[in-house]
Amino acid sequence: MQAHGFTLWFTGLSGAGKSTLAAAVSAELGRWGIPVEVLDGDEVRQHLSKGLGFSREDRDTNIRRIAYVARLLTRNGVAVITAAISPYRAVRDEVRGEIGAFVEVYVKASLDECIRRDTKGLYRRALAREIPQFTGVSDPYEEPLSPELVIDTEREEITDSASRVIDRLLELGHLRSATDA
């Protein structure tokens, strides 16, 4: 049973597994009867941030928009899961302060593994210099310094990763187990 609203902020390179993990954790929270919303970076860009480019300023604007929606949902008791690259530490720290009940999860995979997975063909295009300012290739990704959790998708199965996220939410007091109620 949920104690209050919170935001799980999944950050990592394109192809690291943020959306896959978000879907698995969302399904698990749903089984617990918890209201949950997933704010996927690709979908938000299409609907709320259409017209933004990939400059640092535009990326920060996109993250702030995601955070605004996450904050509104969080304060209304919803478990929010964001799955957005959010490459810059400073804006992640900024939105952490604004949201409050914020759990940063670094969804980690090596650049080589993300290139191998490349389901959208983005790395191929970025390496061919067809996509400028591509995170991890021609634009930096700043790893979190002290996330609440690191999930290494190269070494862990998705079900184990989702269980670790739920366990961490319980440890942090964002969720209560049936025995705590």
N, C-alpha and C positions, 0 to 999 in steps of 0.2 A: 504494500500500500504506500502511496506517495505521501511524503511529508509536506511538500510545497513545490512550486514551480522551480525549474532550474534549466540552464542551458549547457548542453554538452557540445563543446566546440571542437570538431574534428578538423585538424590541419595536417597538411602533408602534400607531397608532390602529386601532380596529375598522374593517375594510375596507381597510386599507393594503396587504394582500397577504401577510401573514405565513404563513398556512396554505398558500397557493399556492406561495410560495417554498420553504417547508419540504418540501412534496411533491416539488418539482423537485430540490432538493439531496439529499433522501433517495434518490431514484431514481438520481441520479448516483453517490452514495457506494455504493449497492448494486451498480451496474455495476463499481465498483472492488473489489467483494468485501468491503466493510467492513461490520461489524455496526452497524446504525443503528436508533435508536428515535426516534419523533417524539412529543413530549408537547405535544399541542394544547390550548390554554387552554380551549376549549369542552368537550372531552372530559374533561379533568381536573376541571373544575368539576362535571360530571355524575357522575363516579365517585369522586373523592377528596375533593372539596370541596362535596358536596351539603349544603345547609343554610346555607352561608355567604351573606351578603348582599354588598353593594357598598360598605360603609363602608370607610374607609381601613384600619382594623384587619383587617377580613375580607379585603380585597384582599391585604394584606401576608401574612396567614396562607395564602391560596391560593398566592401566589408562593413562600413558604417550603416548602410541600408539594411544589410542582413541583421546586424546587431540591433537596429531599431525595432525591427519586427520581432526578433528573439526576445528583447526586453519586454515588449508589450505582452507577448504570450506568456513569458515567465512570470510576470507579476500577476497574471490571471490564472496561475496554478497549472500551467501546461509544461510538460517536459518537452523541451525544444532540442532538436539535434541539428546542428549545422554541419554540412559537409562542403567546405570551401577551402581551396588551397591556402588562402590568407597568408601570403608569403612573408609579410613584414611584421616583426616582433612588436614594434611600437604601436601599431594600430590594434593588434591582438591585445596588448596590455591595456590600451585605452578602452576597448569594448568590455574587457573583463571588469574594469572599474564601473562602467555604466550599468552593466547587467547585474552584477553582484553575485548571484547564485550561478557561478560560472565554473565549469570543469573543462580544462583544456586537455585534449587527448591528441597526442602526436601519433598519427598513423604513418608509420615509418616503412619505407622500402627504398632500396638503393636506386640510384638513377639508372643503372644498368637493368635492374628488374623492371622498373617503370617503362623503360624503352622496350624491353622484351614483351611486356603486356600490351602496350600501345594499341588498345582496342579502337581508338578513334583516329589513329594515324597522325596524331598531333606531333609526336616526337620526330617521326620521319620527316614531316614538313618543317619542323623547327630546325632540325639538323641540316636540312637542305637550304636553310635560311629563307624559307617561304613565310615563316611566322616570326616576326621580330618580337623581342621582349618576352620570350617564352621561359617561364619559371623553371629553373634547374638547368637550362641550356644557355640562354643568352640574358637571363635576368636572375638575380639571386633568390634563394629560398633561405630564410633565416630560421633555423631550427629553434624550437622553444627551449629556453634555458632550464625551466623547472615546471614542466607540465604535470598535472595530477596523475597522468598515466601515459605510458608509451606502449603502443601496440606495433609489433614487428610482423607485418603481414607476409614476409618471406619465410618466417620460422614458425608461424602459428596458424592453426586452422581457424576459420571464421567463427565457428561455434565456440571455440575456446576464447577467442578474442571478445566476443559479445558477452560471455560469462564473466570475463575479467572486468569489463566495463560495468556490468551490473554490480559485481562485488565491490568495486571502487565506489560506486554511488551509495551503496549501503554503508561502507566504511565512513564516508564523508557526511552521512546523515541526510542525504537528498532522497533516499528511499528508506522505507521501513519494511522489514520482513514481517510475515504474519505472526511470528513469535514475539515481535516487538510491540505489536498493537495492543 
